Amino acid sequence: MAWLFGPRRLSPLNVRRLANFRANRRGAWSLVLFLTVFAISLVSELIANDRPILIVYKGEILSPLLVDYPEEKFGGFLPQTQYRDPVIQEEIEANGFMIWPPIRYSYNTPNNEIPDPAPAKPSWMYDKEKRCARYAKGVDDLNCTLGNWNWLGTDDQARDVAARILYGFRISVLFGLMLAVVSSLVGVAAGAVQGYFGGWIDLVFQRFMEVWSSLPHLYLLLIISSMFVPSFWILLGIMLMFSWVSLVGLVRAEFLRARNFEYVRAARALGVGNLAIMLRHLLPNAMVATLTFLPFILNSSITTLTSLDFLGFGLPPGSPSLGEMLAQGKNNLQAPWLALTGFFMISLMLSLLIFVGEAVRDAFDPRKTFG
Amino acid sequence: MLSVEGLEVRYAHRDGALRAVDGVDLTVGRGETVGLVGESGCGKSTLGKAILRLVEPIGGRVAIDGVDVAGLKGDRLLAFRRRVQFVFQDPYASLNPRRTIGEILDGALAVHRLGDRPTRRHRVREILDRVGLPADAVDRLPHEFSGGQRQRIGIARALVLSPDLIVLDEPVSALDVSIQAQILNLLVDLKREFGLAYLFVSHDLSVVRYIADRVLVMYLGRIVECADHHVLFGEPRHPYTRALVDAVPLPDPRRPRAAIVAGDIPSAARPPSGCRFHPRCPLAIGRCADEVPSMREIAPGHAVACHLA
């Protein structure tokens, strides 16, 4: 793990925190595992895609990942090349070669050669005969290869589950991260203002927060997202409206406590401005609470997104989403690979994040740090 | 230089307003050290903080060289803060544990936009040297220093802006006796060198006796006696001052003592009528309960608020 926690110039306190974090071996390894899976999912396009990574065609090196080549280039007529089309493949193979990613499906690519009606079983559950039955040349067809396997089966629209899970993981984590970070920023700012100024600002704001946080979030999310067609960003905005509340109380308490510290008074006596005092003297105190909560906020963000997707009010149709995978599993009990895959992916992700969160909590635990 | 008239500070309290400071007049001249003594809870620290507007006063006037401090904003407030600085009681709480000494001192200069980086660095080293701290202190954090050294840092932070007046809020009461002496000597030296004026707030009479030119005695939010330090300690006129002076422990058990004041300081939320000291005063007469005594000058430079003085 040295690459992750390598030597850096750290204060003695942070060195001890890092040691505490590493002492929680489950949490530390969870972080490594989570980051590995996340890093892999960040390059999903190189792993699961319906276009080759690289093509050498008539001496020209082409990268279909970066450029949308029209099919004319290969003698076709469509505005976008369908690389899965056997005619195009033959044309390219005849004049050069192409390198496919390990899974030749993107999250939205239907497999037109599935042996059974969708959802089809994972390919390894069929014998070769059956698996290749729908290909033009049967068992001898060049496209009946490992790259065209559906390792985890297909969903009810014949899309590859493995590819969808990979993209779905990425979108879930990115969404969760973005939501967690933005709502932390908003929450910290709101809590800071409340705690620092206190008095009327605090009082009014607290009452507002009480009303706001007693609204039934999920119902409101359902109502709002059934009125708008929710894109990734609209959904982020809607969920932000409710998720920023979680940190306010903590940060407010921290600021209320710390604003009467003598060094804060000392800064005021020196003439340091409010904003500078908040950033320089108070925020570092509140950061511990914030960082400790961040993994758990991330977790709840992902869970909320998944539940919305499950109910069909989440990301736009066609998006790769773990919640939608679960919903399909529920509707297709005869295809247990859908529900199982979704379940294992979500539990793995959430468990890893909880373990990381526990380790972070340990790292900042003053009884452990100063014990 | 500093003049305070009728200063009032109130805190919200469940029994109504708590009058921590209730109409205080005082002046501090250039280069003068004024001691402010009183028992815990009499409002002396609040008075010190109210002068710097660390606590907002609700009435009265604080003026520096005739300029009212109350309405100051922005740059003019900054200019005032540069002239009047504060040293806190607890050297452990008054330094941000996350900032190095260099950052703490440089921060003070940077806020006031005094000089560019190299000159500021030079100034920081100069001040550290002056208060008796090693030059390598700049890169160290407060927890690496002892209480006495931390208080030197606190003094350095006030001093680095070259103020005219420093309000010292019990600057030595959190320290060991031997360290107290070092810090007091440092304060005396600095005063002589830079022509500083001090408002020295303390509950420790022997410390005030050592450092102050003039002493104010405060009781329950009011000044009760004001005199030159040897006059005040030699012939105190207010019964409260007498009790305070007599309560100072001296290494002479045979010395006769006056009556020790009984009871606790009453709540400032419900101060006694008339003279605030009358419920505890051994000499109180009927008039004391009805009539508030005003400050009377009984000798040049010696004022007392007592009907019997």
Interface residues (C-beta under 8 A of the other chain):
Chain A: F261 E262 Y263 R265 A266 A267 R268 A269 L270 G271 V272 G273 A276 R280 H281 P284
Chain B: K49 L52 L54 L77 L78 R81 R82 Q85 F86 F88 Q89 D90 A93 S94 L95 N96 R98 R99 G107 A108 V111 H112 G154 R157 L161
